[in-house]
């Protein structure tokens, strides 16, 4: 039996624990001062206690400290989850140097795919379609202007070592290039320790698709279809679906084959995603590769029945990928809504504090991934996502309907969330018709579109119904029950509405 340390927190830690235990592994997590009562601590076999300096960086961003803890506790494997150190090649190398299995690809692959200019060069060698732009890093604004003049405005500046929208600027005209280049360079340098930039033609209304791949250490690679990730705010995804309604069956096959071809050409193993961007004419281009499990991986699992986390671990242990491409069958549709503690009526301002009560929807077609419960504390130290609501349907129309029903059955008291925003998205004409792009939030959404509803009041109503049902269960012979004089039916209708 091997011991696996999940070097992460929140819902992804619980998700990894679930698959690791099914594989017979002993699971370990890190307890930190920033979240002393976090829900994920209740799921692990072992807890490693750490005293942190709250003025310093979190333990999850300290490679040396994590590896030291792993050695002290006889850890065999480390799963980094997503975010934090999941795409840090130095962390992966440090694990390997100390005889610890890193659940992910090699340090070299992480480094090469993390530097976007290198990734583009490797993609070009693999004959992947690329957005017109600079072949390598650009060192100053003058050179950036020269490239922009060649490919035409608008253009987008991107950090070579970037991600998450940081170090990224859209330049509409030559006069603003110097200012945007300077600010993007400085942001990239601060965020990634690398201020190198590259430039691409900016696609005004693009769509963002990603193909999920799995590869082993023996040269086998398959894809598990695509996910539509175009619903974004500041380059951060909010609602995802699988498959995508934006591509034809013909292009789906071609893009899947390209994804596998590229992964094989670089010797990739573990789970990963090949990211594509689509222009308004439906032309697709390679954008980047993510060398980790994605937040939105559950939608792929829902439609393929494949445990991606389990395969990540099995591949890290050296197992051969027994799945063949023809084994991957797609069943129905899945939508994921991220539940962030943000106020969409107030520029998505972060919400911190106590969750007095939280209620999630239930059903065979619903999957909840969360790291909180009643009385959990949302701190300012970490990302605002507290849960994901994933719903499966027979087809896209059915899935949208079921997802809206599930969102209506969610309630929280104490903090505001993005759930009302997600409902607005799913009801929008652009989403229903699958014409939405990455600019939907910027060009279509307005706070006035949100339902005027009080989440705290909805939570109170849900609690009242729960109490009433429990009371009536033990009073089924009373006239009160028979006459429904408590109007439980009416309250239910109000909640469902």
Buried (B, 14 or more C-beta within 10 A) or exposed (E): EBBBBBBBBBBBBBBBBBBBBEBEBBBBBBBBBBBEEBBBBEBBBEBBEBEBEEEEEBBBBBBEBBBEBBEEEEBBBBBBBBBBBBBBBEBBBBBEEEEBBBBBBBBEBBBBBBBBBBBBBBBEEBEBBBBEBBEEBBEEBEBBBEBBEEBEBEBBBBBBBBBEBBBBBBBEEBEEBBEBBEEBBEBBBEBBEBBBBBBBBBBEBBBBBBBBBBBBBEEBBBBBBBBBBBBBBEEBBBBBBBBBEBBEEEBBEBBBEBBBBBBBBBBBBBBBBBBBBBBEEEEBBBBBBBBBBBBBBBBBBBBBEBBBBBBBBBBBBEEEBEBEEEEBEBEBBBBBBBBBBBBBBEEBEBBEEEBBBBBBBEEEBBBBBBBBEEEBBBEEBBBBBBBBBBBBBEEBEBBBEBBBBBBBBBBBBBBBBBBBBBBBBBEBEBBEEBBBBBBBBEEBBEBEBBEEBEBBEBBBBBBBBEEBEEBBEEEEEEEEBEEEEBEBEEBBEBBEE
